[in-house]
């Protein structure tokens, strides 16, 4: 039993790239701290990338009555990154409605996010209702608050059609304003 434990300790020391087993605890703590720092850097870079993507989709904003509709479909985008991108894009205008999809091909799913700026909500846009109707097109469901909502879908092939349908959905909510 002692020999097994010694072998395990030596393997752990080798995996953590320390030749001295007495330094094993210190090395493990150092590796854990390095991992935390890298996670922070990844998070920061992900947020910067989301901001860049948000700016790129702003160029394709469409006028829907008195609102600006921003739509996008991204491949391999996590739920958190999708939400962050939408929040960044929403800041483009007080009357912005943002509808985006993040597809996950390896899982065969699609996530939808919708955010509505304050003026868009005042004009009748409701993110929860928009995202619910959008998700139904991709065999999904979801909802949320007037200013922010999330949904999921099962049919990844309909992500683009679902997002494109948001134009008519938003138009029907605000009428002819």
VMD Tcl script that builds the backbone (N, CA, C; Angstrom):
set m [mol new atoms 531]
animate dup $m
set s [atomselect $m all]
$s set {name element resname resid chain x y z} {
  {N N UNK 1 A 0.827 -1.201 0.000}
  {CA C UNK 1 A 0.000 0.000 0.000}
  {C C UNK 1 A 0.867 1.259 0.000}
  {N N UNK 2 A 1.914 1.229 0.827}
  {CA C UNK 2 A 2.825 2.372 0.891}
  {C C UNK 2 A 3.535 2.553 -0.443}
  {N N UNK 3 A 3.957 1.444 -1.050}
  {CA C UNK 3 A 4.623 1.521 -2.351}
  {C C UNK 3 A 3.688 2.095 -3.408}
  {N N UNK 4 A 2.412 1.716 -3.382}
  {CA C UNK 4 A 1.424 2.263 -4.325}
  {C C UNK 4 A 1.267 3.769 -4.125}
  {N N UNK 5 A 1.212 4.198 -2.884}
  {CA C UNK 5 A 1.058 5.626 -2.588}
  {C C UNK 5 A 2.308 6.404 -3.013}
  {N N UNK 6 A 3.477 5.833 -2.777}
  {CA C UNK 6 A 4.719 6.487 -3.197}
  {C C UNK 6 A 4.766 6.613 -4.723}
  {N N UNK 7 A 4.347 5.552 -5.408}
  {CA C UNK 7 A 4.313 5.583 -6.868}
  {C C UNK 7 A 3.339 6.663 -7.356}
  {N N UNK 8 A 2.196 6.759 -6.708}
  {CA C UNK 8 A 1.198 7.761 -7.063}
  {C C UNK 8 A 1.729 9.176 -6.835}
  {N N UNK 9 A 2.429 9.373 -5.721}
  {CA C UNK 9 A 3.010 10.684 -5.420}
  {C C UNK 9 A 4.070 11.044 -6.457}
  {N N UNK 10 A 4.913 10.079 -6.815}
  {CA C UNK 10 A 5.947 10.338 -7.819}
  {C C UNK 10 A 5.338 10.648 -9.185}
  {N N UNK 11 A 4.258 9.953 -9.546}
  {CA C UNK 11 A 3.570 10.225 -10.814}
  {C C UNK 11 A 2.951 11.617 -10.800}
  {N N UNK 12 A 2.381 12.008 -9.670}
  {CA C UNK 12 A 1.794 13.347 -9.551}
  {C C UNK 12 A 2.893 14.406 -9.665}
  {N N UNK 13 A 4.029 14.167 -9.019}
  {CA C UNK 13 A 5.149 15.106 -9.098}
  {C C UNK 13 A 5.649 15.222 -10.535}
  {N N UNK 14 A 5.733 14.107 -11.220}
  {CA C UNK 14 A 6.180 14.127 -12.619}
  {C C UNK 14 A 5.173 14.877 -13.495}
  {N N UNK 15 A 3.880 14.639 -13.275}
  {CA C UNK 15 A 2.840 15.319 -14.055}
  {C C UNK 15 A 2.869 16.824 -13.814}
  {N N UNK 16 A 3.207 17.228 -12.603}
  {CA C UNK 16 A 3.280 18.656 -12.276}
  {C C UNK 16 A 4.676 19.227 -12.528}
  {N N UNK 17 A 5.533 18.424 -13.134}
  {CA C UNK 17 A 6.876 18.827 -13.556}
  {C C UNK 17 A 7.728 19.353 -12.407}
  {N N UNK 18 A 7.724 18.595 -11.348}
  {CA C UNK 18 A 8.638 18.866 -10.253}
  {C C UNK 18 A 9.347 17.564 -9.904}
  {N N UNK 19 A 10.638 17.635 -9.794}
  {CA C UNK 19 A 11.410 16.433 -9.507}
  {C C UNK 19 A 11.421 16.079 -8.031}
  {N N UNK 20 A 11.088 17.021 -7.204}
  {CA C UNK 20 A 11.155 16.834 -5.760}
  {C C UNK 20 A 9.730 16.678 -5.225}
  {N N UNK 21 A 9.431 15.513 -4.668}
  {CA C UNK 21 A 8.081 15.262 -4.154}
  {C C UNK 21 A 7.742 16.163 -2.976}
  {N N UNK 22 A 8.763 16.686 -2.297}
  {CA C UNK 22 A 8.513 17.602 -1.187}
  {C C UNK 22 A 7.919 18.928 -1.679}
  {N N UNK 23 A 8.123 19.233 -2.937}
  {CA C UNK 23 A 7.606 20.474 -3.532}
  {C C UNK 23 A 6.245 20.265 -4.195}
  {N N UNK 24 A 5.698 19.080 -4.067}
  {CA C UNK 24 A 4.446 18.734 -4.745}
  {C C UNK 24 A 3.298 19.673 -4.371}
  {N N UNK 25 A 3.100 19.946 -3.115}
  {CA C UNK 25 A 1.993 20.811 -2.672}
  {C C UNK 25 A 2.170 22.231 -3.205}
  {N N UNK 26 A 3.393 22.755 -3.125}
  {CA C UNK 26 A 3.649 24.106 -3.639}
  {C C UNK 26 A 3.422 24.181 -5.144}
  {N N UNK 27 A 3.887 23.176 -5.843}
  {CA C UNK 27 A 3.735 23.158 -7.311}
  {C C UNK 27 A 2.254 23.055 -7.691}
  {N N UNK 28 A 1.493 22.241 -6.968}
  {CA C UNK 28 A 0.061 22.100 -7.250}
  {C C UNK 28 A -0.655 23.432 -7.041}
  {N N UNK 29 A -0.292 24.153 -5.984}
  {CA C UNK 29 A -0.890 25.465 -5.717}
  {C C UNK 29 A -0.527 26.453 -6.819}
  {N N UNK 30 A 0.714 26.413 -7.269}
  {CA C UNK 30 A 1.163 27.301 -8.342}
  {C C UNK 30 A 0.403 27.018 -9.639}
  {N N UNK 31 A 0.248 25.753 -9.973}
  {CA C UNK 31 A -0.486 25.367 -11.182}
  {C C UNK 31 A -1.957 25.806 -11.083}
  {N N UNK 32 A -2.544 25.665 -9.910}
  {CA C UNK 32 A -3.936 26.088 -9.713}
  {C C UNK 32 A -4.071 27.591 -9.916}
  {N N UNK 33 A -3.129 28.374 -9.381}
  {CA C UNK 33 A -3.153 29.829 -9.556}
  {C C UNK 33 A -2.962 30.220 -11.021}
  {N N UNK 34 A -2.040 29.546 -11.699}
  {CA C UNK 34 A -1.829 29.816 -13.125}
  {C C UNK 34 A -3.108 29.530 -13.915}
  {N N UNK 35 A -3.786 28.477 -13.560}
  {CA C UNK 35 A -5.029 28.116 -14.234}
  {C C UNK 35 A -6.093 29.196 -14.033}
  {N N UNK 36 A -6.201 29.710 -12.807}
  {CA C UNK 36 A -7.162 30.784 -12.527}
  {C C UNK 36 A -6.847 32.025 -13.350}
  {N N UNK 37 A -5.567 32.376 -13.417}
  {CA C UNK 37 A -5.156 33.553 -14.187}
  {C C UNK 37 A -5.474 33.370 -15.667}
  {N N UNK 38 A -5.229 32.189 -16.187}
  {CA C UNK 38 A -5.530 31.926 -17.596}
  {C C UNK 38 A -7.037 31.965 -17.844}
  {N N UNK 39 A -7.819 31.479 -16.890}
  {CA C UNK 39 A -9.277 31.559 -17.017}
  {C C UNK 39 A -9.732 33.010 -17.082}
  {N N UNK 40 A -9.122 33.872 -16.253}
  {CA C UNK 40 A -9.451 35.300 -16.278}
  {C C UNK 40 A -9.098 35.910 -17.627}
  {N N UNK 41 A -7.920 35.563 -18.150}
  {CA C UNK 41 A -7.491 36.085 -19.444}
  {C C UNK 41 A -8.423 35.617 -20.557}
  {N N UNK 42 A -8.811 34.359 -20.508}
  {CA C UNK 42 A -9.730 33.816 -21.515}
  {C C UNK 42 A -11.059 34.551 -21.451}
  {N N UNK 43 A -11.547 34.782 -20.252}
  {CA C UNK 43 A -12.811 35.493 -20.083}
  {C C UNK 43 A -12.719 36.912 -20.639}
  {N N UNK 44 A -11.621 37.585 -20.351}
  {CA C UNK 44 A -11.428 38.949 -20.851}
  {C C UNK 44 A -11.358 38.958 -22.377}
  {N N UNK 45 A -10.611 38.043 -22.949}
  {CA C UNK 45 A -10.497 37.972 -24.407}
  {C C UNK 45 A -11.826 37.600 -25.052}
  {N N UNK 46 A -12.584 36.732 -24.396}
  {CA C UNK 46 A -13.902 36.356 -24.905}
  {C C UNK 46 A -14.828 37.562 -24.930}
  {N N UNK 47 A -14.780 38.373 -23.875}
  {CA C UNK 47 A -15.600 39.578 -23.841}
  {C C UNK 47 A -15.187 40.565 -24.926}
  {N N UNK 48 A -13.883 40.712 -25.148}
  {CA C UNK 48 A -13.406 41.596 -26.205}
  {C C UNK 48 A -13.857 41.087 -27.574}
  {N N UNK 49 A -13.785 39.783 -27.773}
  {CA C UNK 49 A -14.229 39.194 -29.031}
  {C C UNK 49 A -15.728 39.399 -29.226}
  {N N UNK 50 A -16.494 39.241 -28.160}
  {CA C UNK 50 A -17.939 39.477 -28.239}
  {C C UNK 50 A -18.225 40.919 -28.623}
  {N N UNK 51 A -17.455 41.838 -28.087}
  {CA C UNK 51 A -17.630 43.250 -28.410}
  {C C UNK 51 A -17.327 43.507 -29.891}
  {N N UNK 52 A -16.263 42.893 -30.387}
  {CA C UNK 52 A -15.906 43.043 -31.803}
  {C C UNK 52 A -17.000 42.461 -32.684}
  {N N UNK 53 A -17.512 41.285 -32.331}
  {CA C UNK 53 A -18.589 40.670 -33.111}
  {C C UNK 53 A -19.843 41.540 -33.070}
  {N N UNK 54 A -20.116 42.126 -31.906}
  {CA C UNK 54 A -21.290 42.998 -31.779}
  {C C UNK 54 A -21.165 44.182 -32.720}
  {N N UNK 55 A -19.989 44.769 -32.787}
  {CA C UNK 55 A -19.782 45.912 -33.683}
  {C C UNK 55 A -19.947 45.507 -35.132}
  {N N UNK 56 A -19.514 44.300 -35.482}
  {CA C UNK 56 A -19.621 43.869 -36.876}
  {C C UNK 56 A -21.065 43.626 -37.284}
  {N N UNK 57 A -21.912 43.164 -36.372}
  {CA C UNK 57 A -23.303 42.923 -36.740}
  {C C UNK 57 A -24.108 44.212 -36.792}
  {N N UNK 58 A -23.614 45.270 -36.162}
  {CA C UNK 58 A -24.318 46.550 -36.188}
  {C C UNK 58 A -24.423 47.106 -37.603}
  {N N UNK 59 A -23.449 46.769 -38.422}
  {CA C UNK 59 A -23.450 47.255 -39.800}
  {C C UNK 59 A -24.649 46.729 -40.584}
  {N N UNK 60 A -25.217 45.629 -40.153}
  {CA C UNK 60 A -26.330 45.006 -40.865}
  {C C UNK 60 A -27.683 45.278 -40.203}
  {N N UNK 61 A -27.752 46.294 -39.346}
  {CA C UNK 61 A -29.006 46.613 -38.667}
  {C C UNK 61 A -30.071 47.014 -39.683}
  {N N UNK 62 A -31.307 46.561 -39.443}
  {CA C UNK 62 A -32.432 46.885 -40.316}
  {C C UNK 62 A -33.403 47.773 -39.556}
  {N N UNK 63 A -34.029 48.670 -40.272}
  {CA C UNK 63 A -35.085 49.481 -39.679}
  {C C UNK 63 A -36.376 48.685 -39.676}
  {N N UNK 64 A -36.979 48.577 -38.504}
  {CA C UNK 64 A -38.290 47.940 -38.368}
  {C C UNK 64 A -39.161 49.002 -37.715}
  {N N UNK 65 A -39.913 49.699 -38.527}
  {CA C UNK 65 A -40.665 50.833 -38.008}
  {C C UNK 65 A -39.691 51.826 -37.417}
  {N N UNK 66 A -39.875 52.160 -36.151}
  {CA C UNK 66 A -39.014 53.125 -35.474}
  {C C UNK 66 A -37.839 52.461 -34.745}
  {N N UNK 67 A -37.677 51.154 -34.908}
  {CA C UNK 67 A -36.631 50.405 -34.200}
  {C C UNK 67 A -35.513 49.971 -35.132}
  {N N UNK 68 A -34.374 49.668 -34.538}
  {CA C UNK 68 A -33.231 49.093 -35.250}
  {C C UNK 68 A -33.136 47.627 -34.855}
  {N N UNK 69 A -33.279 46.743 -35.836}
  {CA C UNK 69 A -33.191 45.302 -35.578}
  {C C UNK 69 A -31.817 44.808 -35.999}
  {N N UNK 70 A -31.134 44.207 -35.054}
  {CA C UNK 70 A -29.803 43.653 -35.295}
  {C C UNK 70 A -29.913 42.143 -35.154}
  {N N UNK 71 A -29.548 41.412 -36.194}
  {CA C UNK 71 A -29.638 39.947 -36.155}
  {C C UNK 71 A -28.298 39.330 -36.528}
  {N N UNK 72 A -28.060 38.135 -36.011}
  {CA C UNK 72 A -26.819 37.434 -36.326}
  {C C UNK 72 A -26.942 35.966 -35.934}
  {N N UNK 73 A -26.164 35.133 -36.633}
  {CA C UNK 73 A -26.039 33.716 -36.298}
  {C C UNK 73 A -24.545 33.420 -36.196}
  {N N UNK 74 A -24.153 32.829 -35.079}
  {CA C UNK 74 A -22.751 32.498 -34.841}
  {C C UNK 74 A -22.608 31.004 -34.599}
  {N N UNK 75 A -21.554 30.429 -35.151}
  {CA C UNK 75 A -21.295 29.006 -34.942}
  {C C UNK 75 A -20.360 28.845 -33.756}
  {N N UNK 76 A -20.610 27.817 -32.971}
  {CA C UNK 76 A -19.778 27.481 -31.806}
  {C C UNK 76 A -19.673 28.631 -30.817}
  {N N UNK 77 A -20.792 29.236 -30.485}
  {CA C UNK 77 A -20.793 30.309 -29.497}
  {C C UNK 77 A -21.560 29.847 -28.267}
  {N N UNK 78 A -20.909 29.954 -27.126}
  {CA C UNK 78 A -21.539 29.528 -25.873}
  {C C UNK 78 A -22.684 30.472 -25.505}
  {N N UNK 79 A -23.513 30.018 -24.589}
  {CA C UNK 79 A -24.650 30.826 -24.127}
  {C C UNK 79 A -24.158 32.134 -23.510}
  {N N UNK 80 A -23.129 32.061 -22.673}
  {CA C UNK 80 A -22.612 33.267 -22.026}
  {C C UNK 80 A -22.033 34.252 -23.027}
  {N N UNK 81 A -21.302 33.744 -24.020}
  {CA C UNK 81 A -20.739 34.621 -25.040}
  {C C UNK 81 A -21.845 35.241 -25.890}
  {N N UNK 82 A -22.878 34.468 -26.178}
  {CA C UNK 82 A -24.008 34.968 -26.955}
  {C C UNK 82 A -24.701 36.102 -26.197}
  {N N UNK 83 A -24.940 35.897 -24.932}
  {CA C UNK 83 A -25.579 36.929 -24.104}
  {C C UNK 83 A -24.715 38.182 -24.052}
  {N N UNK 84 A -23.425 38.010 -23.872}
  {CA C UNK 84 A -22.503 39.145 -23.812}
  {C C UNK 84 A -22.497 39.916 -25.122}
  {N N UNK 85 A -22.471 39.200 -26.237}
  {CA C UNK 85 A -22.483 39.848 -27.549}
  {C C UNK 85 A -23.761 40.653 -27.728}
  {N N UNK 86 A -24.889 40.092 -27.348}
  {CA C UNK 86 A -26.177 40.791 -27.484}
  {C C UNK 86 A -26.219 42.030 -26.604}
  {N N UNK 87 A -25.737 41.915 -25.387}
  {CA C UNK 87 A -25.718 43.072 -24.491}
  {C C UNK 87 A -24.847 44.190 -25.056}
  {N N UNK 88 A -23.723 43.825 -25.653}
  {CA C UNK 88 A -22.858 44.829 -26.276}
  {C C UNK 88 A -23.533 45.475 -27.474}
  {N N UNK 89 A -24.199 44.683 -28.290}
  {CA C UNK 89 A -24.865 45.213 -29.483}
  {C C UNK 89 A -26.031 46.119 -29.105}
  {N N UNK 90 A -26.705 45.799 -28.022}
  {CA C UNK 90 A -27.861 46.591 -27.579}
  {C C UNK 90 A -27.464 48.027 -27.275}
  {N N UNK 91 A -26.242 48.232 -26.862}
  {CA C UNK 91 A -25.773 49.557 -26.501}
  {C C UNK 91 A -25.591 50.475 -27.702}
  {N N UNK 92 A -25.774 49.935 -28.894}
  {CA C UNK 92 A -25.588 50.725 -30.113}
  {C C UNK 92 A -26.637 51.812 -30.259}
  {N N UNK 93 A -27.840 51.541 -29.782}
  {CA C UNK 93 A -28.915 52.510 -29.943}
  {C C UNK 93 A -29.981 52.276 -28.879}
  {N N UNK 94 A -30.643 53.354 -28.475}
  {CA C UNK 94 A -31.713 53.245 -27.475}
  {C C UNK 94 A -32.913 52.478 -28.004}
  {N N UNK 95 A -33.019 52.390 -29.345}
  {CA C UNK 95 A -34.171 51.711 -29.945}
  {C C UNK 95 A -33.781 50.364 -30.564}
  {N N UNK 96 A -32.685 49.777 -30.088}
  {CA C UNK 96 A -32.180 48.528 -30.665}
  {C C UNK 96 A -32.915 47.302 -30.134}
  {N N UNK 97 A -33.160 46.379 -31.067}
  {CA C UNK 97 A -33.629 45.041 -30.738}
  {C C UNK 97 A -32.586 44.097 -31.336}
  {N N UNK 98 A -32.014 43.243 -30.512}
  {CA C UNK 98 A -30.972 42.326 -30.974}
  {C C UNK 98 A -31.479 40.899 -30.837}
  {N N UNK 99 A -31.419 40.150 -31.951}
  {CA C UNK 99 A -31.797 38.744 -31.940}
  {C C UNK 99 A -30.628 37.967 -32.539}
  {N N UNK 100 A -30.070 37.056 -31.754}
  {CA C UNK 100 A -28.910 36.303 -32.220}
  {C C UNK 100 A -29.046 34.834 -31.869}
  {N N UNK 101 A -28.407 34.019 -32.690}
  {CA C UNK 101 A -28.377 32.573 -32.466}
  {C C UNK 101 A -26.925 32.133 -32.343}
  {N N UNK 102 A -26.698 31.214 -31.449}
  {CA C UNK 102 A -25.387 30.596 -31.300}
  {C C UNK 102 A -25.555 29.103 -31.494}
  {N N UNK 103 A -25.022 28.586 -32.587}
  {CA C UNK 103 A -25.179 27.165 -32.875}
  {C C UNK 103 A -24.046 26.372 -32.227}
  {N N UNK 104 A -24.382 25.163 -31.823}
  {CA C UNK 104 A -23.403 24.249 -31.252}
  {C C UNK 104 A -23.488 22.943 -32.041}
  {N N UNK 105 A -22.810 22.876 -33.200}
  {CA C UNK 105 A -22.935 21.700 -34.069}
  {C C UNK 105 A -22.600 20.373 -33.399}
  {N N UNK 106 A -21.604 20.358 -32.511}
  {CA C UNK 106 A -21.233 19.092 -31.876}
  {C C UNK 106 A -22.332 18.580 -30.949}
  {N N UNK 107 A -23.178 19.491 -30.447}
  {CA C UNK 107 A -24.294 19.096 -29.596}
  {C C UNK 107 A -25.602 19.020 -30.377}
  {N N UNK 108 A -25.603 19.595 -31.578}
  {CA C UNK 108 A -26.815 19.598 -32.390}
  {C C UNK 108 A -27.890 20.524 -31.851}
  {N N UNK 109 A -27.467 21.580 -31.144}
  {CA C UNK 109 A -28.442 22.509 -30.567}
  {C C UNK 109 A -28.134 23.938 -30.996}
  {N N UNK 110 A -29.113 24.790 -30.780}
  {CA C UNK 110 A -28.942 26.213 -31.049}
  {C C UNK 110 A -29.523 26.986 -29.868}
  {N N UNK 111 A -28.841 28.034 -29.472}
  {CA C UNK 111 A -29.326 28.921 -28.414}
  {C C UNK 111 A -29.679 30.262 -29.037}
  {N N UNK 112 A -30.748 30.857 -28.555}
  {CA C UNK 112 A -31.179 32.154 -29.047}
  {C C UNK 112 A -31.139 33.151 -27.904}
  {N N UNK 113 A -30.784 34.372 -28.239}
  {CA C UNK 113 A -30.798 35.454 -27.270}
  {C C UNK 113 A -31.477 36.645 -27.922}
  {N N UNK 114 A -32.288 37.336 -27.150}
  {CA C UNK 114 A -32.912 38.561 -27.621}
  {C C UNK 114 A -32.812 39.593 -26.511}
  {N N UNK 115 A -32.366 40.769 -26.867}
  {CA C UNK 115 A -32.344 41.886 -25.932}
  {C C UNK 115 A -32.979 43.096 -26.600}
  {N N UNK 116 A -33.682 43.879 -25.810}
  {CA C UNK 116 A -34.341 45.080 -26.309}
  {C C UNK 116 A -33.909 46.265 -25.460}
  {N N UNK 117 A -33.453 47.319 -26.127}
  {CA C UNK 117 A -33.081 48.546 -25.425}
  {C C UNK 117 A -34.344 49.208 -24.868}
  {N N UNK 118 A -34.138 50.155 -23.981}
  {CA C UNK 118 A -35.242 50.783 -23.252}
  {C C UNK 118 A -36.308 51.361 -24.186}
  {N N UNK 119 A -35.911 52.111 -25.182}
  {CA C UNK 119 A -36.880 52.727 -26.096}
  {C C UNK 119 A -37.638 51.665 -26.888}
  {N N UNK 120 A -36.970 50.573 -27.248}
  {CA C UNK 120 A -37.639 49.488 -27.975}
  {C C UNK 120 A -38.726 48.862 -27.110}
  {N N UNK 121 A -38.444 48.676 -25.831}
  {CA C UNK 121 A -39.448 48.128 -24.912}
  {C C UNK 121 A -40.620 49.097 -24.789}
  {N N UNK 122 A -40.312 50.385 -24.694}
  {CA C UNK 122 A -41.378 51.400 -24.612}
  {C C UNK 122 A -42.275 51.405 -25.844}
  {N N UNK 123 A -41.718 51.033 -26.983}
  {CA C UNK 123 A -42.492 51.008 -28.235}
  {C C UNK 123 A -43.252 49.698 -28.428}
  {N N UNK 124 A -43.082 48.737 -27.504}
  {CA C UNK 124 A -43.849 47.499 -27.566}
  {C C UNK 124 A -43.053 46.233 -27.804}
  {N N UNK 125 A -41.754 46.342 -28.026}
  {CA C UNK 125 A -40.924 45.144 -28.212}
  {C C UNK 125 A -40.776 44.420 -26.874}
  {N N UNK 126 A -40.811 43.096 -26.917}
  {CA C UNK 126 A -40.703 42.275 -25.707}
  {C C UNK 126 A -39.778 41.106 -26.026}
  {N N UNK 127 A -38.575 41.142 -25.463}
  {CA C UNK 127 A -37.557 40.130 -25.764}
  {C C UNK 127 A -38.049 38.716 -25.492}
  {N N UNK 128 A -38.755 38.511 -24.385}
  {CA C UNK 128 A -39.250 37.169 -24.048}
  {C C UNK 128 A -40.190 36.616 -25.095}
  {N N UNK 129 A -41.108 37.455 -25.570}
  {CA C UNK 129 A -42.050 37.003 -26.599}
  {C C UNK 129 A -41.369 36.810 -27.947}
  {N N UNK 130 A -40.419 37.678 -28.263}
  {CA C UNK 130 A -39.701 37.559 -29.542}
  {C C UNK 130 A -38.919 36.250 -29.568}
  {N N UNK 131 A -38.123 36.013 -28.533}
  {CA C UNK 131 A -37.261 34.830 -28.528}
  {C C UNK 131 A -38.081 33.541 -28.470}
  {N N UNK 132 A -39.226 33.569 -27.824}
  {CA C UNK 132 A -40.095 32.387 -27.770}
  {C C UNK 132 A -40.577 32.023 -29.178}
  {N N UNK 133 A -41.026 33.036 -29.930}
  {CA C UNK 133 A -41.514 32.777 -31.289}
  {C C UNK 133 A -40.377 32.371 -32.226}
  {N N UNK 134 A -39.225 32.989 -32.056}
  {CA C UNK 134 A -38.055 32.643 -32.873}
  {C C UNK 134 A -37.651 31.193 -32.609}
  {N N UNK 135 A -37.592 30.795 -31.349}
  {CA C UNK 135 A -37.161 29.443 -30.983}
  {C C UNK 135 A -38.116 28.371 -31.493}
  {N N UNK 136 A -39.398 28.682 -31.551}
  {CA C UNK 136 A -40.371 27.698 -32.045}
  {C C UNK 136 A -40.042 27.257 -33.465}
  {N N UNK 137 A -39.506 28.160 -34.259}
  {CA C UNK 137 A -39.154 27.832 -35.649}
  {C C UNK 137 A -38.068 26.753 -35.687}
  {N N UNK 138 A -37.195 26.738 -34.682}
  {CA C UNK 138 A -36.116 25.751 -34.597}
  {C C UNK 138 A -36.452 24.643 -33.609}
  {N N UNK 139 A -37.743 24.377 -33.438}
  {CA C UNK 139 A -38.213 23.310 -32.547}
  {C C UNK 139 A -37.711 23.503 -31.119}
  {N N UNK 140 A -37.874 24.744 -30.628}
  {CA C UNK 140 A -37.412 25.033 -29.283}
  {C C UNK 140 A -38.406 25.870 -28.515}
  {N N UNK 141 A -37.948 26.340 -27.362}
  {CA C UNK 141 A -38.802 27.151 -26.511}
  {C C UNK 141 A -37.919 27.974 -25.584}
  {N N UNK 142 A -38.507 28.991 -25.019}
  {CA C UNK 142 A -37.794 29.844 -24.084}
  {C C UNK 142 A -38.603 31.078 -23.803}
  {N N UNK 143 A -37.990 32.030 -23.186}
  {CA C UNK 143 A -38.668 33.273 -22.872}
  {C C UNK 143 A -37.877 34.063 -21.870}
  {N N UNK 144 A -38.501 35.117 -21.385}
  {CA C UNK 144 A -37.822 35.955 -20.412}
  {C C UNK 144 A -38.498 37.285 -20.255}
  {N N UNK 145 A -37.735 38.245 -19.825}
  {CA C UNK 145 A -38.227 39.580 -19.531}
  {C C UNK 145 A -38.332 40.414 -20.805}
  {N N UNK 146 A -38.988 41.567 -20.722}
  {CA C UNK 146 A -39.101 42.437 -21.902}
  {C C UNK 146 A -37.749 42.907 -22.436}
  {N N UNK 147 A -36.772 43.092 -21.545}
  {CA C UNK 147 A -35.487 43.614 -22.001}
  {C C UNK 147 A -34.443 42.531 -22.327}
  {N N UNK 148 A -34.634 41.309 -21.864}
  {CA C UNK 148 A -33.641 40.272 -22.109}
  {C C UNK 148 A -34.258 38.879 -21.963}
  {N N UNK 149 A -33.932 37.998 -22.913}
  {CA C UNK 149 A -34.492 36.649 -22.869}
  {C C UNK 149 A -33.598 35.666 -23.607}
  {N N UNK 150 A -33.716 34.400 -23.219}
  {CA C UNK 150 A -32.947 33.316 -23.834}
  {C C UNK 150 A -33.893 32.180 -24.207}
  {N N UNK 151 A -33.457 31.397 -25.196}
  {CA C UNK 151 A -34.231 30.221 -25.600}
  {C C UNK 151 A -33.280 29.215 -26.222}
  {N N UNK 152 A -33.760 27.996 -26.346}
  {CA C UNK 152 A -32.983 26.944 -26.985}
  {C C UNK 152 A -33.796 26.297 -28.081}
  {N N UNK 153 A -33.097 25.724 -29.040}
  {CA C UNK 153 A -33.753 25.023 -30.128}
  {C C UNK 153 A -33.056 23.720 -30.428}
  {N N UNK 154 A -33.797 22.786 -31.024}
  {CA C UNK 154 A -33.253 21.463 -31.330}
  {C C UNK 154 A -32.844 21.311 -32.787}
  {N N UNK 155 A -33.417 22.126 -33.683}
  {CA C UNK 155 A -33.135 21.995 -35.119}
  {C C UNK 155 A -32.157 23.075 -35.549}
  {N N UNK 156 A -30.887 22.730 -35.512}
  {CA C UNK 156 A -29.817 23.673 -35.812}
  {C C UNK 156 A -29.896 24.189 -37.252}
  {N N UNK 157 A -30.469 23.397 -38.150}
  {CA C UNK 157 A -30.552 23.800 -39.558}
  {C C UNK 157 A -31.511 24.960 -39.779}
  {N N UNK 158 A -32.346 25.256 -38.793}
  {CA C UNK 158 A -33.319 26.340 -38.936}
  {C C UNK 158 A -32.917 27.602 -38.170}
  {N N UNK 159 A -31.694 27.660 -37.707}
  {CA C UNK 159 A -31.241 28.816 -36.924}
  {C C UNK 159 A -31.355 30.104 -37.721}
  {N N UNK 160 A -30.865 30.113 -38.944}
  {CA C UNK 160 A -30.910 31.325 -39.777}
  {C C UNK 160 A -32.350 31.725 -40.065}
  {N N UNK 161 A -33.205 30.763 -40.454}
  {CA C UNK 161 A -34.616 31.067 -40.729}
  {C C UNK 161 A -35.294 31.650 -39.493}
  {N N UNK 162 A -34.975 31.102 -38.339}
  {CA C UNK 162 A -35.591 31.562 -37.092}
  {C C UNK 162 A -35.203 33.012 -36.802}
  {N N UNK 163 A -33.921 33.308 -36.930}
  {CA C UNK 163 A -33.448 34.671 -36.668}
  {C C UNK 163 A -34.042 35.636 -37.695}
  {N N UNK 164 A -34.091 35.220 -38.948}
  {CA C UNK 164 A -34.657 36.081 -39.991}
  {C C UNK 164 A -36.139 36.379 -39.749}
  {N N UNK 165 A -36.841 35.467 -39.110}
  {CA C UNK 165 A -38.264 35.663 -38.830}
  {C C UNK 165 A -38.503 36.763 -37.798}
  {N N UNK 166 A -37.458 37.159 -37.099}
  {CA C UNK 166 A -37.624 38.177 -36.066}
  {C C UNK 166 A -38.100 39.511 -36.633}
  {N N UNK 167 A -37.800 39.787 -37.893}
  {CA C UNK 167 A -38.254 41.034 -38.516}
  {C C UNK 167 A -39.778 41.127 -38.448}
  {N N UNK 168 A -40.447 40.100 -38.927}
  {CA C UNK 168 A -41.913 40.085 -38.914}
  {C C UNK 168 A -42.481 40.055 -37.510}
  {N N UNK 169 A -41.807 39.352 -36.608}
  {CA C UNK 169 A -42.267 39.251 -35.218}
  {C C UNK 169 A -42.216 40.623 -34.550}
  {N N UNK 170 A -41.106 41.321 -34.721}
  {CA C UNK 170 A -40.955 42.648 -34.119}
  {C C UNK 170 A -41.957 43.617 -34.745}
  {N N UNK 171 A -42.098 43.566 -36.052}
  {CA C UNK 171 A -43.039 44.451 -36.751}
  {C C UNK 171 A -44.452 44.261 -36.234}
  {N N UNK 172 A -44.842 43.012 -36.002}
  {CA C UNK 172 A -46.209 42.749 -35.511}
  {C C UNK 172 A -46.398 43.269 -34.080}
  {N N UNK 173 A -45.326 43.348 -33.299}
  {CA C UNK 173 A -45.428 43.839 -31.928}
  {C C UNK 173 A -45.592 45.349 -31.853}
  {N N UNK 174 A -44.888 46.047 -32.733}
  {CA C UNK 174 A -44.895 47.510 -32.635}
  {C C UNK 174 A -45.909 48.146 -33.566}
  {N N UNK 175 A -46.523 47.363 -34.422}
  {CA C UNK 175 A -47.496 47.934 -35.366}
  {C C UNK 175 A -46.797 48.757 -36.419}
  {N N UNK 176 A -47.386 49.871 -36.808}
  {CA C UNK 176 A -46.849 50.693 -37.893}
  {C C UNK 176 A -46.006 51.867 -37.400}
  {N N UNK 177 A -45.562 51.817 -36.154}
  {CA C UNK 177 A -44.815 52.958 -35.601}
  {C C UNK 177 A -43.552 53.218 -36.368}
}
mol reanalyze $m
mol bondsrecalc $m
mol representation Tube
mol addrep $m
